[in-house]
Structure formats: C-alpha cells, structure tokens
Amino acid sequence: MSGHSKWATIKRKKGKEDEKRGRIFTKLIKEISQAARMGGGDPEGNPRLRSAIDAAKASNMPKENIERAIKKGTGELPGVSYEESVYEGYGPGGIALYIEVMTDNKNRTVSEIRHVLTKHGGNMGEAGCVSWMFTQKGQIYVDAEKYDEETVFLEASDLGAEDVITDGALYVITTAPDKLSAVKEGLLKKGIEIKDAEFAMQPSATIKLDEKDAEKALKLMELIEENDDVQRVSSNFDIDEEIMRKLEGA
C-alpha cells in the first residue's frame, strides 16, 4: 500500500487550536481568491473553490469574508495578485519536502523558506527532485472513535474511495481528486460526520523516522507552515505511534 499524508493526520490529532486563527484565515482567503480567479466564482462548477469554501466554513470563517474573497478572485473587488509555486527539498532523516506556496513576492518567500530549511536540518532541492514521489489525492478524515471501521470502509468504498486506513484516532479516506466532493457528500448523507477534507499530495512510499529525526521533522514542518505564503507542505515520513506518544508527552 502506498503512503499517505502523515503530516496532515498529525495536524488533525493536534487540533486546530494549535494554529493561530489569523494565519489560518490568511491562507484560506488566498486559496478561495485564487480558486475563484482560476475557475470562476460558482463553487458548483469549481471543485477547488468548493473545497476551499468547505475548509473555510470548518474553520468558522464568517460568510462575508468568504464572499469577499470570492469577489476579489473574480475581479468584482480589487485584490492582490498571487502566484502559485512549488518548492522541493529534503529534511531530517532524508525525508522529501513538497512545499506549495501562494505569494505576491517569490524572492521573499523562497528566501524565507530556504532560511528555515537550512537552520533546521533541511535543504532546498532542484525543481522536480521529489515531486515524482507524490500524487495529488483527496483525503477525508473521520473520527475513528465514533464509527465502526468496517462501516466506514464499506460506505467509502461504495462511494468510490480508493483506500481507507486507520491512523490512531482517525480514519483517513483517500479518493481521486475529482471524487473528493462526491465521497464527502455521500458519507454525510449516510450520517457519517467529517472532521475535515482536503486535497493532499500523497507519497508513493514512506520513510520511518527514529525519535530524534521525528522530533526535528515535526518542528521543521511546523516552522514551514508558519509562513503565511505556504499553503501546504507534504512529506513522506512515518512515525511509530510509540514515538509519537513520547513526543506529544515531551
């Protein structure tokens, strides 16, 4: 079986309270505006926009903020023009890093990311050095303590999901990108609550980290995501539950 976005799962275990509300809103507003600019302001015909709006609602973003971001994207209101880029590199233990950004100043952003990588055991790589290890997928997260594993697996499979795994207290359901919304809506109709859903870069295989490298990798991932221009950072590491418990209790 291929790997999955372990960092995405860990963030949900930690909970959104660990993130600063303002930073979350900044990233979401950028994504909504860009999605509207690229595919139009109607979420029914723009899966990327629909996913971004769902994420904004899950983070309790006010409706007027969402509407304003859409209008900035469609040009109905003035707004900043953002450029999407991907930076690739390596981190502690040789893990791959795939960093997606949206910025109005590429020179500033790449300089900041390179500084964080260099300072915390990583390094920037050439374009394409790790992208071949990742494939875009949809990922849906369900509370494993609320539902029976077989029920979630069968319902998700019937709706067209590609894979369902249990990762601690979460079920991670993987879909093709164009199936994310349909599987999510289908599960909701079946009475299965969704903790979160997003597009994610899924690694083809994972690297198991020891405690020392795991601690460094988690710190590096957090620091990268603290950059307002970084929309998402994906990696190919895995961490044993016993090590995770030690790090969480540290």
Secondary structure, DSSP 8 states (H G I E B T S, - for coil): -----HHHHHHHHH-GGGS-HHHHHHHHHHHHHHHHHHH-S-GGG-HHHHHHHHHHHHTT--HHHHHHHHHHHHTSS-----EEEEEEEE-GGG-EEEEEEEES-HHHHHHHHHHHHHHTT-EE--TTTTGGGEEEEEEEEEETTTS-HHHHHHHHHHTT-SEEEEETTEEEEEE-GGGHHHHHHHHHHTT---SEEEEEEEESS-EE--HHHHHHHHHHHHHHHTSTTEEEEEE-EE--HHHHHHHHH-
